[in-house]
Amino acid sequence: MYAIFKSGGRQYEARPGAVVKLEKLPGEVGENLTLDQVLLFSDGEQVQVGQPLVQDVAIRARIVEQGRHRKIIVFKSKRRKDYQKKQGHRQYYTAVRIDGIEKQA
């Protein structure tokens, strides 16, 4: 059983028990979430594809961690113009554990 869902402008795959790092979501560690923007749902036998969303399917998740990714370096330069700019960036994320995928029927 798995589902494809949308969060923060990106698409993620959800399987029960998996930990997924999403774009920053409000909430404290230990809180429960319901992710209801499901694009595709498969129960092992049938596959439902939404147009654009699958109705009556929701993903239950629990916040495991609020953190930041590794630093990336953004370096810009223009040759022969004596221009260089170096900048670092760390993106915030929310790690969630997928507790289950529910079909309301």
C-alpha positions in Angstrom: 0.0 0.0 0.0 1.3 3.4 -0.9 0.2 6.9 -1.9 1.6 9.9 -3.7 0.8 13.2 -2.0 1.5 16.9 -2.4 2.9 19.1 0.3 4.8 22.4 -0.1 4.6 22.4 -3.9 6.4 19.0 -4.1 5.2 15.4 -4.5 6.2 12.6 -2.1 5.7 8.9 -1.8 4.1 7.6 1.4 4.3 4.1 2.7 3.2 3.1 6.2 6.2 3.3 8.6 8.4 5.4 6.4 9.9 8.7 7.5 9.6 11.5 4.9 11.3 15.0 5.1 8.8 17.6 4.0 9.0 21.4 3.5 8.6 23.1 6.9 5.2 22.6 8.4 3.9 24.3 11.6 3.7 22.0 14.7 5.6 20.5 17.5 7.4 17.2 17.7 4.8 14.4 18.5 1.8 16.1 17.0 -0.4 14.3 14.5 -1.0 15.5 11.0 -3.5 14.6 8.3 -2.2 15.0 4.8 -5.3 15.0 2.5 -3.9 16.2 -0.9 -3.5 12.7 -2.3 -2.7 12.5 -6.0 -2.5 8.7 -6.3 -3.5 5.7 -4.1 -2.6 2.0 -4.5 -3.8 -0.7 -2.2 -1.7 -3.4 -3.9 -4.5 -4.5 -6.3 -6.1 -1.3 -7.6 -4.6 2.0 -8.4 -6.6 5.2 -8.1 -5.4 8.3 -9.9 -6.9 11.6 -8.9 -8.0 14.4 -11.3 -6.3 16.2 -9.6 -6.9 14.7 -6.2 -8.2 11.3 -5.0 -11.4 11.7 -2.9 -11.9 10.0 0.5 -8.2 9.1 1.0 -6.1 10.7 3.8 -2.6 10.0 5.2 -2.1 10.0 9.0 1.4 11.1 10.0 3.2 12.1 13.2 5.9 14.9 13.4 9.3 13.2 14.3 11.7 16.2 13.9 11.9 19.9 13.0 15.3 20.6 11.6 17.5 22.1 8.9 19.2 20.4 5.9 22.9 20.5 5.3 24.4 23.8 4.1 24.6 24.4 0.4 27.0 27.0 -1.1 25.7 29.4 -3.7 28.7 30.9 -5.6 28.3 33.5 -8.3 31.0 35.1 -10.4 31.5 37.0 -13.6 34.8 36.4 -15.4 37.1 39.4 -16.0 34.7 41.7 -14.0 36.2 41.2 -10.5 32.8 40.0 -9.3 32.4 37.2 -6.8 29.6 36.5 -4.4 29.5 33.5 -2.0 26.4 32.7 0.0 25.2 29.8 2.1 21.7 28.4 2.7 20.1 25.9 5.0 16.5 24.9 4.2 14.1 24.1 7.1 12.3 20.8 7.0 9.8 18.7 9.0 10.4 15.0 9.2 7.1 13.0 9.6 6.5 9.2 10.1 3.7 7.8 8.1 1.3 6.0 10.5 -1.2 4.9 8.0 -3.2 5.5 4.8 -6.9 5.7 5.4 -9.6 5.2 2.8 -12.9 6.5 4.1 -15.0 4.6 1.5 
